[in-house]
Amino acid sequence: MNIRPIDPHNRHDVNRFIDFPHQLYRDNPNWVPEIRSSARLVFDQERHPFYRHSKAQFFLAENRNEVAGRIAVLHNRNYSAHYRQEVGFFYNFDMINDQEVANDLLDAAVAWARQQGIKSILGPRGFLRSQGFGLLVEGFDQLPAVGIPYNFPYYQTVLEHYGFVKEADILSGYMIRSDELPEKVFAAADRVAERGNFKVLQFKHKRELKPWIPMVDQVYREAFLENPNYFPTTPDEFAVMAQNIYQIADPRLIKIITRDDKIAGFILGYPNINRALQKTHGRLWPFGWITLLRAVRDTRHVDLNGLGLLPEFQGRGANLMLYAEVERSLRAVGAQYAEMIQIDERNFNSFSDMQTIGIHVHKRHRLYRLTL
């Protein structure tokens, strides 16, 4: 077995790295390919904003010229500065069901991390804060939400055998239309809005969203500052994150909560386009974008990847208003169900809200840490 760092400027190397999971999961009905342009962007050190503050290395495991595994290891200096400890991430971790292959890949990642002065490795975590994280440990029979990792069950075994231990579980759950909120909840939410002088801004066209995007980032920073997985993004990183959402956004699924004409919170939902990504194999050109546009219009599966309120409004009934507006959004687009994505089990308020409104937890991702 040969483990080698790949040259991010070598197109052949990059293609081998990107193409490997397509081969590994080709018979799996629930794995979803990444959009290829996004997969390529992480190798471009001139264009990707991650490299303006941090470093990464990519490794391939090869056996007689056949790829047997891959891994990326990252030193996100902004994350390390925020938590005042030198932490690395591992990501893009895929391999055949072979402990030796996994060990060799992880050995290479650990050696690189030690060279950077990293004291522990956390993951899976990606290049942007918005990328889904954790290793799937429950829910293998489910289609993932957009951008959320999917992997084979044996990944858990090989990681734990190597020495990684649980950091936290990240939960996702369904809001199903057959379990609609009772009307009294809507009435209570409306009373909260009236008493608190809250207004809900709704949108019909994408262009109406643009003036609010920078303010959403500010609310996100304040609302989630104390969350265990939060770390700040740079303006350039947020621009990439916002563009990724903007491309597939349905404006009816995005709402801004204001109080006294100042932004107080937001709801971020978007159509799940993963079946379309499977059909196009992650390729947008020349005609894949048509398939994706149809999916944005026709899917009845919605992902909810952002509900936030400024801290001063949390725990005062305003959360109830958020969830009532989510239900109204689902009705507006005719969605059959929505997936509340990746709530950290340590985020007690959000986890309690999930239970209160009857969300059915159906997926569990596990964040792992290895102390070096």
Stockholm file with secondary structure:
# STOCKHOLM 1.0

chainA/1-372         MNIRPIDPHNRHDVNRFIDFPHQLYRDNPNWVPEIRSSARLVFDQERHPFYRHSKAQFFLAENRNEVAGRIAVLHNRNYSAHYRQEVGFFYNFDMINDQEVANDLLDAAVAWARQQGIKSILGPRGFLRSQGFGLLVEGFDQLPAVGIPYNFPYYQTVLEHYGFVKEADILSGYMIRSDELPEKVFAAADRVAERGNFKVLQFKHKRELKPWIPMVDQVYREAFLENPNYFPTTPDEFAVMAQNIYQIADPRLIKIITRDDKIAGFILGYPNINRALQKTHGRLWPFGWITLLRAVRDTRHVDLNGLGLLPEFQGRGANLMLYAEVERSLRAVGAQYAEMIQIDERNFNSFSDMQTIGIHVHKRHRLYRLTL
#=GR chainA/1-372 SS CEEEECCTTCHHHHHHHHHHHHHHTTTCSSCCCCCHHHHHHTTCTTTCGGGGTCEEEEEEEEETTEEEEEEEEEECHHHHHHHTSCEEEEEEEEECSCHHHHHHHHHHHHHHHHHTTCCEEEESCCSSTTSCCSEEEECTTSCCCTTCCCCCTHHHHHHHHHTCEEEEEEEEEEEEGGGCCCHHHHHHHHHHHHHTTEEEECCSSGGGTGGGHHHHHHHHHHHHTTSTTCCCCCHHHHHHHHHHHHHHCCGGGEEEEEETTEEEEEEEEEECCHHHHHHHTTCCTTTHHHHHHHHHHHCCEEEEEEEEECGGGTTTTHHHHHHHHHHHHHHHHTCSEEEEEEEETTCHHHHHHHHHTTCEEEEEEEEEEEEC
#=GC SS_cons         CEEEECCTTCHHHHHHHHHHHHHHTTTCSSCCCCCHHHHHHTTCTTTCGGGGTCEEEEEEEEETTEEEEEEEEEECHHHHHHHTSCEEEEEEEEECSCHHHHHHHHHHHHHHHHHTTCCEEEESCCSSTTSCCSEEEECTTSCCCTTCCCCCTHHHHHHHHHTCEEEEEEEEEEEEGGGCCCHHHHHHHHHHHHHTTEEEECCSSGGGTGGGHHHHHHHHHHHHTTSTTCCCCCHHHHHHHHHHHHHHCCGGGEEEEEETTEEEEEEEEEECCHHHHHHHTTCCTTTHHHHHHHHHHHCCEEEEEEEEECGGGTTTTHHHHHHHHHHHHHHHHTCSEEEEEEEETTCHHHHHHHHHTTCEEEEEEEEEEEEC
//
